[in-house]
Amino acid sequence: VGGSTGYMIRVIINYLFNATAQPSDTPNLDMTIPIIDLSPLFGDSSSPTNLSKVVEEFLYAFKEMGFAYVINHRIPQSIITDVFAQHRRFHALPFDEKNKIRLNQWHRGYLPMASYQVKSESKSKGVLVEDTVATVKAPNQSESFIVNHEHFEGPANLKEEELYSRYLQGPNQWPQGMPEFREAVLAYYHQLEKLALELTKVFFAASKADFNRFAPHFQRPSIGLRMLHYPPQPSPVPEGVFGSAPHCDHGFLTILAQDDVGGLDVKTPTGEWISAPNMVSSNGETALLINLGDSASKWTNDCLRATPHRVINRSGRDRYSIVFFWDPQLDFTIDTRDLGTQWCPADKTPNYEPQTYGQHLRKLLSHNYSELYKTIDGAQKPND
């Protein structure tokens, strides 16, 4: 496995933890989700040894599995508890009330149940691992509340209304009469911003690249926070029907918090699905799950893994999760060569041509949400 003794102990603990939570169709327990202890990041920040410990665990996790639990992340448990309480409160509202803030053309607001269907194929390290057309037979059985970044991306001399004409730049929507909801969501949002930035520094250290060169592209990052509610699915679950269909995330880094219901499965490199349930560490802190998206995998020339995952809510209970998507600014060009030779030797041609993150995201969102966009007034089409 590699790494320190402490890391090996955590992997063994995680093995036992996952072994008790396998979906019924995945008897193979050879692969487990690693655990990354972030406490060294918050010690002596000037110590390269502290960072190297985290980098070592990060590289193991994302070369091999593509998912990891992070512990000692310093997100106050009270903030996590509060946002989940407000999450359940919002989704308990009548549909007509939630639908007053239905998803707008800037991809913000309420997304009703079964509103869209995953169509993009899932690839990991450049290899097709999930044929979505053959696998997915119905829209996702979930509903969401979506908040995106609250800053604007564009030239400083543009007026606010002109910024709104730019892709995915617009106002968030909030439910009326629920100030505590907005307060709890933004408190969690801002905590995750700090954590995501620290994890981004780990990514660049793992890439042997100077984070300071890229820091301006993460000063006003593209952020999406999605609060998902999955009602229980019927038993037996119909073939091809998912709470969230198998997919790889589109972006750079994803941070997930979830309740104790379970239902999230991760596809291993050997093709088995294993459970990725909620985990509480020994200090009572909710562990967070992190994974890399397609853009990060492409940026590393497929050396780091973007991993397919799915949700099937077999529990008979309502499931709640919160996904935080952290990405560079939309106009940032993803070019493997910019990261030096860690992922692609100087005498080799990268697997992908340079592409802005906005071009990458627009293509994938337009594909997966094509039918939904037809129902949104003013929705931006693929060529807008």
N, C-alpha and C positions, 0 to 999 in steps of 0.2 A: 504493500500500500504506500509506503514511504511516509515521510513526515515525522513529527515528534511522537514520543510515547503518549503524551496527552491526547494528541490527535487520534492515534490508534485506539486508545480507550474510548474516545467519543464515537468512532466508527463502529466499534463493537456494540456500544450501547444503542446506537442507531439501528444496527442490524437486528438486535432483539426487539427494538421498538417497532420496526417495520414488519418483522416476522409475525406480529400479532394482528396486523391490519391489512393483510393482502386481500384484494378483490378475489371473488370465487374463481375467476377464470385465469388467475396468475399464480400457479403453485410455485414457480421458480423464485427462490429467495437469495440467489447468488449475488444480486446487485442491490445495493442500498443507497439511500440518499445521504451524502456526506454532511457533516456539521462543521461550520466555520465559526470559531470563537473570535469575536471582534474586539475583545478586551485589550489586546496589545495596541490597537489603534488609539486607545484613549489613555495610554500611559504616557511615557516620555515621547512626545511626538517627534523629537529630534533624533530618536534612536532608529537607525535603519534596520536593526535586528528585529524590533517589534513589527515593523511593516513586513519584513521578509517572512515572518511566521505566517501572517495572514495571506500573503501572496502565494506561499507554498500550498496552503490549503485551497485557495481559490483556483490555482492551476490544476490541482488534482481534481477538484469538483467539476470544472468546466471543460477539461480535456476528456474526462471519462463519462460523466453523467449528464451534466448540463443543468442540474438543479442542486441547491444546497439549502440547508437550514442555517440561519445566522442567529447566534446567541450573544448575550451581553452587548446588545445593539444600542442600549441607552434610550430607547423610546419608553417614556413612563407608562407603566401598566394602566394607570388611571385614564390616560388619554385613549388607549386602545379600548378599554372598557366603555368609556363614554361614547366613542364613535360607533361602536357596535350597538349600544342601546338606542342611539338615534337612528341608526341604520334600520333596525327592526321597526321603530316607530314610523319612519317614513313609509316603508313597504306595507305597513298595516293600514295605511290610508285607503279610502275607497278609490277605485280605478279612476273615476271621473275627476277626483281631486288631484291625483298624480298626473293625469293626462293634461292638466292645465299648463304644465311645463314640459310638454312633450319635446323630444329631441329636436333641436333647431338646426339651421343650416350650418352652424359652426360646431356641430357635433357635441352639444351640451344640453343636458336636461334628462328627462325621463324616457327610457326605452322600454316599451311594453313587452309583455310576454310573447315569445316566439316571433319576434320582429325581423329577424335576419337569419341567414343560413351560411355557415362557413363553406367557402368554395375553393379557397387557396390550398394547393397541395403543400404538405409538410415535408421539408427537407432538413436533414441534419448532416453537417459537414459536407454539404453539397450533394448528398445522396437522398433520393426519394424514399421516405419511410412511411408515408401515409397517403394513399390514394383517396382523396376526399370524395371525389365523384362516386367511387364505388362504396365508400363507407357510410356517408352521411345521407340519410333519407328524409330528414325533417329539420325545420328551424330549431335553434337552440331553445330549450325549455327553461328559460330564465327571464327575469326582468332586471333592469338596471337604473341607477341614477348616476349620471356622468358629469364630472367637473373637469375642466381642462385648465391650463395655466391661466393665471389672472393678470399676467403682463401681456404686452403686445410685441410681436416680432415685426420689425420694419424700420425704415429710416425715421430718425427722431423728428424730422420736420413734417411728417405726415400728420394730418388731423385724425382724431379718433375714428370718425366715420369712414375715412379713407383706409385706415388700418383694417376695418371690418371687411373690406373687400378682398383682403388677402386670405389665402387658404388657412382655414381653421383658426382665424383670429376673430374673436367676437366675445360677447358677454356670456358669463355663466347665468344659469337660471336657478332660482331657489324657491322652495315652497313657501307660500304666504303663511304668516302666523306661526312660524317655527324658527325663531331666532336661535334657539339652543341647538337646533340641527346644524345650521350654518356655522355656528361657533365651534361645535365639536368636529365637524368635517374639516374646517380650515386649520384647527389646532393639530389634527392628525396630519393633514397635508404638509404643513410647514415642518413638522418633525421628520417626515419622510424625505423632504427635500434635503435636509442636513445629512441624513443617513445615506441617501443616494449619492450625494457628492463625495462622501468618504469612500463608498464602494467604487465610484468612478476613478478615484485616485489609485485604488488597488488595481483596477483594470490596466491603467497606464503603467504602473510599476511592473505588473506581470508582462506587459508588452515591451518592457525596457525602453519606454518612451517618456519624454519629459511632459508631465501633465500641464505645466505652465504654458506650453505652446498651444494647448487645446482648451485651456480654461475659459477663454472668452466665449467659446461656443456653448458653454454650459452655464453662463451667467444668466441668460434668459432661456432656459431649456424648454423643450416641448414636454408638457406634463399632462397625463390623463389619469384621473382617479375615478375608478368605477366600482360602485357599490352594488353587488350582485345578490339577488334573491333567487334561490332554486327551490321551488315546491317539490315535495316528494314525487318521484316517478312511479308509475304503476308497476306492479310485480306480476309476472315477469316483465322486465323492461323490453319493449319492442326493439327488434333489430334496427340499427341505424338511427335511433332516437337518443339524443344526449341532452344533458343539462347544458354542457358546453362541448361541442364536437371536437374531435382531435385536431389540434393545430399547433403551430409554433407561433410565438408572439412576433409581432412585426418589428419591434423597435430595438433599443439598446439594452436596457435593464428593466426588469420587472421585480417588484417587491409585493408579496402577498401576505395578508393576514386572513385567517379563517376561523370559524367557530369549531366546535368539537363534533360536528355531525359526520364529517368525512365525505368521501365521494370523489376527491381529486386523485387521479391516477397519472403516473408519469411513465412514458415508454422508455425502456432501457435500450442501450445499444444492441443488445441481443434480441430485441423484439418483444420482450415480455412487458406487461403492464404491472407496475407496483404502486401501492397506495402511498400517498403523501399527506397523511392526516395532520391535524393540529398537534403541536408538541409544546409542552410547558417545561421549561428548564428547571433545574433544582432550586433556583432562587425565586420561583413563582412567575417568571417572566414568560410571556408568550413568544415562542420562537417564530421568526418570520422566514418565509421561503423566498429565495431569490432565483431567478433564471435569466439567461441572456436571450435576446430576440434575434431575428434574422439579420438585422443590420450589424449587430456586434459580431455575429458569426462570419458574415461576409467580410467585415473589416479586418478580421484576423485570418482571412483567406481560408476559412473553414477549419482552422486549427482548434478553435474553441466551439463548443457545441450549443446549438439551439435545439431544444428537445421538445418533441410533441407531448402534449398533455391533454387531458379530457376531464370532464366531470359527469358522473352518473350518480344521481342521488337515490341510492337504494335504501336509504335509512328509514323511510316512513315519516321523517321529520323535515321541517323547513331548514334549508341550509343558507348561511349568509357568509359572504366573503368580501374583502376589499382589495382591489388590485390597483397598484400604483405603477404607472408606466413612466419611466424617466428616459428622455431622449435628448440629443443635441438640438440646437436650433434648426429649423426646417431648411435653411439655406446652407447648412454645413455640408461640405462634400466629403463623402466616405470614400477614402482612397487607401488601400492597403499599404501603398508605398510610403504614406505619411507616417506610419508606425515603425519605419526602419526595416530591419531584416529579421526581426524576431519571428515573424510569421511567414515571411516569403523571402528566400535568399535573393541576393542582388542579381544573380544570373538567371532567375526564373521569372516568368510572366504571371502576375496575379490572376486568380480565377475570375475576377470581376472587373469590369470597367468602372471608373469613378462615377459616382451618382450622388446627387444631393439627398439628404435624408427626406426632404419633402417629396421629391419625386418617388422615392421608394415607398413612403407611407401612402401617398395618394393612389398609387397603382393598386396596392393591396386593399385599402379601405374601399375604393370604388368597386373593386371586384366583389368583395364580401357583402357590401351593403347596397349593391346596385338596385335591388328591388325596393329596399327601404327608402333610398334617396328619391325615388319617383313620387313618394307620398309627402315629402317635405318641401314646403314652399321656399323657393330660393336656394334649394340645395345646390352645392357646387358639384358640377359634373366632372368627369375625369379630365376634360380638356380646358376647364375654366382657368 
